[in-house]
Amino acid sequence: MKRFSAFAMLLTATALVLAACAPAATPTPEPTAMPEPTAMPEPTAMPEPEPMDIVDTAVADGRFQTLVAAVTAASLVDTLKGEGPFTVFAPTDDAFAKLPAGTIDELIKPENKQQLTDILLYHVVSGKVMASDVVGLSSAPTVLGKDVAIKVENGNVFINDAQVIITDIETSNGVIHVIDSVLLPPAEEAAAPGTIVDIAAGDERFSTLVAAVSAAGLVETLSGEGPFTVFAPTNDAFAALPAGTLDSLLLPENKQQLTDILLYHVVSGKVMASDVVGLSSAPTVLGKDISIKVEDGKVFLNDSIQVIITDIEASNGVIHVIDAVLLPPQ
């Protein structure tokens, strides 16, 4: 019994010694905290592009180079960049190419600027007229002051005879509708011509003749019903007279002589150039004939006075221009 107790005490001592010699236990690490997820930035909204004006829109579109060149030549850039709004029926380059050869080159010349301007303004309507509005119209007044006709056939819209091929290109100052042909304004109706005196008075080449007709008291006669044919000397023709001749003729005391000279330039009736070339002479209102001849395609009166312009029609006759003053035979 004593042996068993001693053995148990020995085991207990041995266990204590082993426990004291064992390495210290490694502590379990605390779990690492996960980082918070980074918030994604909100996408930045792209700004809507500002619409361009009519001119800039046409420039940016490669189909309207001829139109842009024409607008520039006509000095209409500032107008069509203005506040508007405008509706422009815009012909493409192909539309301009359909015009007769050389037409564009002629229109762009400075001397034809007014004609070009009129053509371009005939493509512009005041206000912003969208396609949905256009189809409800039968015509529209242009900025030129002349209407374009509008019709719808088989679902296609036509402006005069030009087809609208693209609609509703919106701009900051209006809208563009694209057409396949150039619109040409209707020709002006010819105004009724004035009388022989009116036409001469309106042409600075005849200022001396008009002064002579007034001094001779023939204004009312040559403004009358007629008809008359007048062979009208230019200012240069009067200037070719001997020095002092005209001043002398304009004196009141020489009125009869001046009247006779002027009446020697007038033939009763309306004798057009095609009739003159078939004559060898013509009786004047003075009662004395003038001789007529044709040489090398040119018409001469009294052998040496050339007709240089023909068939200026008047309401009461016709004027043929001559390069010298006719002097009645003595």
C-alpha positions as CSV (number, residue, x, y, z in Angstrom):
1,M,0.0,0.0,0.0
2,K,2.8,2.4,0.8
3,R,4.5,1.4,-2.5
4,F,1.4,2.3,-4.5
5,S,1.2,5.8,-2.9
6,A,4.9,6.4,-3.5
7,F,4.4,5.4,-7.2
8,A,1.5,7.7,-7.7
9,M,3.4,10.6,-6.2
10,L,6.3,9.9,-8.6
11,L,3.9,10.0,-11.6
12,T,2.4,13.3,-10.4
13,A,5.9,14.9,-10.0
14,T,7.0,13.6,-13.4
15,A,3.9,15.1,-15.1
16,L,4.5,18.5,-13.4
17,V,8.1,18.5,-14.6
18,L,7.1,17.7,-18.2
19,A,4.4,20.4,-18.2
20,A,6.9,23.0,-16.9
21,C,9.3,22.1,-19.7
22,A,6.7,22.2,-22.6
23,P,6.8,25.3,-24.9
24,A,4.2,28.0,-24.3
25,A,1.1,27.7,-26.5
26,T,1.0,30.1,-29.5
27,P,-2.0,32.4,-29.3
28,T,-4.5,32.2,-32.2
29,P,-4.3,35.5,-34.3
30,E,-7.4,37.7,-34.5
31,P,-9.0,37.6,-38.0
32,T,-8.0,40.5,-40.3
33,A,-10.9,42.9,-41.1
34,M,-11.8,43.1,-44.8
35,P,-11.5,46.6,-46.3
36,E,-14.6,48.4,-47.2
37,P,-15.3,48.3,-51.1
38,T,-14.4,51.5,-52.9
39,A,-17.5,53.3,-54.3
40,M,-17.5,53.5,-58.1
41,P,-17.8,57.2,-59.4
42,E,-21.0,58.2,-61.0
43,P,-20.7,58.5,-64.8
44,T,-20.3,62.1,-66.1
45,A,-23.2,63.1,-68.3
46,M,-22.1,64.2,-71.8
47,P,-23.4,67.7,-72.7
48,E,-25.7,67.8,-75.7
49,P,-24.0,69.4,-78.7
50,E,-25.4,72.9,-79.5
51,P,-27.1,72.9,-83.0
52,M,-25.2,74.9,-85.6
53,D,-26.9,77.6,-87.7
54,I,-28.0,77.1,-91.3
55,V,-24.7,78.2,-92.9
56,D,-22.5,76.2,-90.5
57,T,-24.7,73.1,-91.0
58,A,-24.3,73.4,-94.8
59,V,-20.6,73.9,-94.5
60,A,-20.2,70.8,-92.3
61,D,-22.2,68.7,-94.8
62,G,-20.1,67.8,-97.8
63,R,-23.2,67.8,-100.1
64,F,-23.6,71.6,-100.2
65,Q,-20.3,73.0,-101.3
66,T,-21.7,74.7,-104.4
67,L,-24.5,76.2,-102.3
68,V,-22.1,77.5,-99.7
69,A,-19.9,79.1,-102.5
70,A,-23.0,80.7,-104.0
71,V,-24.2,82.1,-100.6
72,T,-20.7,83.5,-100.0
73,A,-20.6,85.1,-103.5
74,A,-24.0,86.7,-102.9
75,S,-22.9,88.1,-99.5
76,L,-25.8,86.2,-97.8
77,V,-23.7,84.5,-95.1
78,D,-24.5,87.0,-92.4
79,T,-28.2,87.0,-93.3
80,L,-28.5,83.2,-93.1
81,K,-26.5,83.1,-89.9
82,G,-28.9,85.6,-88.4
83,E,-31.6,85.0,-85.8
84,G,-34.2,84.0,-88.4
85,P,-35.9,81.6,-88.2
86,F,-35.6,80.5,-91.8
87,T,-36.6,77.5,-93.8
88,V,-34.1,76.7,-96.6
89,F,-34.8,74.4,-99.5
90,A,-31.2,73.5,-100.1
91,P,-30.0,72.1,-103.5
92,T,-27.2,69.6,-103.4
93,D,-24.1,69.8,-105.4
94,D,-25.7,67.3,-107.8
95,A,-28.6,69.7,-108.2
96,F,-26.4,72.6,-109.2
97,A,-24.6,70.3,-111.6
98,K,-27.8,69.7,-113.5
99,L,-27.9,73.3,-114.6
100,P,-26.7,74.1,-118.1
101,A,-22.9,74.0,-118.5
102,G,-21.2,77.3,-117.3
103,T,-24.3,78.6,-115.5
104,I,-22.8,78.5,-112.0
105,D,-19.5,80.1,-113.2
106,E,-21.5,83.0,-114.8
107,L,-23.7,83.5,-111.7
108,I,-20.8,83.7,-109.3
109,K,-19.2,86.6,-111.3
110,P,-19.5,89.9,-109.5
111,E,-21.5,91.5,-112.3
112,N,-24.2,88.8,-111.9
113,K,-24.5,89.1,-108.1
114,Q,-28.0,90.4,-108.1
115,Q,-29.3,87.6,-110.2
116,L,-27.5,85.1,-108.0
117,T,-28.9,86.7,-104.9
118,D,-32.5,86.5,-106.3
119,I,-32.1,82.8,-107.1
120,L,-30.8,82.0,-103.6
121,L,-33.5,84.1,-101.8
122,Y,-36.1,82.1,-103.8
123,H,-35.0,79.1,-101.8
124,V,-35.7,80.7,-98.4
125,V,-39.0,81.0,-96.6
126,S,-39.4,83.0,-93.4
127,G,-40.1,81.0,-90.3
128,K,-39.4,77.4,-89.3
129,V,-41.6,75.2,-91.5
130,M,-41.2,71.6,-90.7
131,A,-42.0,68.8,-93.1
132,S,-45.3,68.1,-91.4
133,D,-46.3,71.6,-92.1
134,V,-45.0,71.7,-95.7
135,V,-47.2,68.9,-96.8
136,G,-50.3,70.9,-95.8
137,L,-49.4,73.8,-98.0
138,S,-50.0,74.5,-101.7
139,S,-47.5,77.3,-101.9
140,A,-45.2,79.3,-99.7
141,P,-43.9,82.9,-100.0
142,T,-40.2,83.2,-100.3
143,V,-37.9,86.0,-99.1
144,L,-37.6,87.1,-102.7
145,G,-41.2,87.9,-102.6
146,K,-42.3,85.3,-105.1
147,D,-44.1,82.1,-104.1
148,V,-43.0,78.5,-104.6
149,A,-45.6,75.9,-105.4
150,I,-45.9,72.9,-103.2
151,K,-47.5,69.6,-104.1
152,V,-47.5,66.0,-102.8
153,E,-47.6,63.2,-105.3
154,N,-47.3,59.5,-104.4
155,G,-46.0,60.4,-101.0
156,N,-43.2,62.7,-102.5
157,V,-43.1,66.4,-101.9
158,F,-42.2,68.7,-104.7
159,I,-41.3,72.4,-104.6
160,N,-42.1,73.7,-108.1
161,D,-40.5,70.8,-110.0
162,A,-37.8,70.0,-107.4
163,Q,-38.3,67.0,-105.2
164,V,-37.7,67.2,-101.5
165,I,-35.3,64.3,-100.8
166,I,-34.4,64.9,-97.1
167,T,-36.4,66.8,-94.5
168,D,-36.2,68.4,-91.1
169,I,-32.4,69.1,-90.7
170,E,-32.9,71.3,-87.7
171,T,-30.5,74.2,-87.0
172,S,-30.2,76.9,-84.4
173,N,-31.9,79.4,-86.6
174,G,-34.3,77.3,-88.6
175,V,-34.6,74.1,-90.7
176,I,-33.2,72.7,-93.9
177,H,-35.0,70.6,-96.4
178,V,-32.8,69.1,-99.2
179,I,-34.0,69.3,-102.8
180,D,-32.7,67.6,-106.0
181,S,-32.9,70.6,-108.3
182,V,-32.2,74.3,-108.2
183,L,-35.3,76.6,-108.0
184,L,-35.3,79.3,-110.6
185,P,-37.5,82.4,-110.0
186,P,-40.2,83.0,-112.6
187,A,-39.1,85.6,-115.2
188,E,-40.3,89.1,-114.6
189,E,-43.1,90.1,-116.8
190,A,-41.8,92.7,-119.2
191,A,-43.0,96.1,-118.3
192,A,-44.8,98.0,-121.0
193,P,-42.2,100.2,-122.8
194,G,-42.4,103.9,-122.5
195,T,-42.8,106.3,-125.3
196,I,-39.9,107.3,-127.6
197,V,-39.3,110.3,-125.5
198,D,-39.4,108.3,-122.2
199,I,-36.9,105.8,-123.5
200,A,-34.5,108.5,-124.8
201,A,-34.9,110.5,-121.5
202,G,-34.0,107.3,-119.5
203,D,-30.9,106.6,-121.6
204,E,-28.0,108.9,-120.9
205,R,-26.6,108.3,-124.4
206,F,-29.4,110.5,-125.7
207,S,-29.3,113.5,-123.3
208,T,-28.3,115.9,-126.1
209,L,-31.1,114.6,-128.4
210,V,-33.6,115.0,-125.5
211,A,-32.4,118.6,-124.9
212,A,-32.9,119.3,-128.6
213,V,-36.3,117.8,-128.8
214,S,-37.4,119.9,-125.8
215,A,-35.9,123.1,-127.3
216,A,-37.8,122.4,-130.6
217,G,-41.1,121.8,-128.8
218,L,-41.4,118.3,-130.1
219,V,-41.8,116.4,-126.8
220,E,-45.6,116.2,-127.1
221,T,-45.4,115.2,-130.8
222,L,-42.9,112.3,-130.1
223,S,-44.9,111.2,-127.0
224,G,-48.0,111.0,-129.1
225,E,-49.8,107.9,-130.5
226,G,-47.6,107.6,-133.6
227,P,-46.3,105.1,-134.4
228,F,-42.9,106.6,-135.4
229,T,-39.5,105.3,-136.4
230,V,-36.7,107.6,-135.0
231,F,-33.1,107.4,-136.1
232,A,-31.6,108.7,-132.9
233,P,-28.1,110.3,-132.9
234,T,-26.1,109.7,-129.7
235,N,-24.4,112.4,-127.7
236,D,-21.1,111.5,-129.5
237,A,-22.9,112.0,-132.8
238,F,-23.9,115.5,-131.8
239,A,-20.4,116.2,-130.5
240,A,-19.0,115.4,-133.9
241,L,-20.8,118.4,-135.4
242,P,-18.6,121.5,-136.1
243,A,-17.8,123.4,-132.9
244,G,-20.6,125.7,-131.8
245,T,-23.2,124.2,-134.1
246,L,-25.3,122.6,-131.4
247,D,-25.2,125.7,-129.2
248,S,-26.4,127.8,-132.1
249,L,-29.2,125.4,-133.0
250,L,-30.5,125.5,-129.4
251,L,-31.0,129.3,-129.5
252,P,-34.7,130.3,-129.7
253,E,-34.1,132.2,-133.0
254,N,-33.0,128.9,-134.6
255,K,-35.9,126.8,-133.4
256,Q,-37.3,126.2,-136.9
257,Q,-33.9,125.0,-138.2
258,L,-33.5,122.7,-135.2
259,T,-37.1,121.4,-135.7
260,D,-36.4,120.6,-139.4
261,I,-33.2,118.7,-138.5
262,L,-35.0,116.6,-135.9
263,L,-38.0,115.8,-138.1
264,Y,-35.5,114.6,-140.7
265,H,-34.7,111.8,-138.3
266,V,-38.4,110.7,-138.0
267,V,-40.3,108.3,-140.3
268,S,-44.0,107.6,-140.0
269,G,-44.9,104.1,-139.0
270,K,-43.0,101.4,-137.0
271,V,-40.2,100.3,-139.4
272,M,-38.2,97.4,-137.8
273,A,-34.6,96.6,-138.8
274,S,-35.8,93.7,-140.9
275,D,-37.9,96.1,-143.0
276,V,-35.2,98.8,-143.2
277,V,-32.7,96.5,-144.9
278,G,-35.2,95.9,-147.7
279,L,-35.6,99.6,-148.5
280,S,-33.5,102.0,-150.6
281,S,-35.0,105.1,-149.1
282,A,-37.6,106.3,-146.6
283,P,-39.7,109.4,-146.5
284,T,-39.2,111.5,-143.3
285,V,-41.8,113.6,-141.5
286,L,-40.0,116.6,-142.8
287,G,-41.1,115.6,-146.3
288,K,-37.6,114.7,-147.5
289,D,-36.3,111.2,-148.1
290,I,-33.3,109.6,-146.5
291,S,-31.4,107.0,-148.6
292,I,-30.7,103.5,-147.2
293,K,-28.1,101.0,-148.2
294,V,-26.6,97.8,-146.8
295,E,-22.9,97.1,-147.1
296,D,-21.1,94.1,-145.6
297,G,-24.1,93.5,-143.4
298,K,-24.2,97.1,-142.1
299,V,-26.9,99.6,-142.7
300,F,-26.1,103.2,-143.7
301,L,-28.3,106.2,-144.1
302,N,-27.4,108.9,-146.6
303,D,-24.3,106.8,-147.6
304,S,-22.1,107.4,-144.5
305,I,-24.2,107.4,-141.3
306,Q,-24.2,104.0,-139.8
307,V,-27.1,102.4,-137.8
308,I,-25.3,101.0,-134.8
309,I,-28.2,99.7,-132.6
310,T,-31.6,98.6,-133.9
311,D,-35.1,97.8,-132.7
312,I,-35.3,99.6,-129.4
313,E,-39.1,99.3,-129.2
314,A,-41.3,101.9,-127.6
315,S,-45.0,102.1,-126.9
316,N,-45.4,104.4,-129.9
317,G,-42.8,103.1,-132.3
318,V,-39.2,102.1,-132.5
319,I,-35.7,103.7,-132.2
320,H,-32.7,102.8,-134.3
321,V,-29.4,104.4,-133.0
322,I,-27.1,106.2,-135.5
323,D,-23.5,107.4,-135.2
324,A,-23.9,110.9,-136.8
325,V,-26.5,113.6,-137.1
326,L,-28.6,113.6,-140.3
327,L,-28.7,117.0,-142.0
328,P,-31.5,117.7,-144.4
329,P,-30.5,118.6,-148.0
330,Q,-30.6,122.3,-148.7
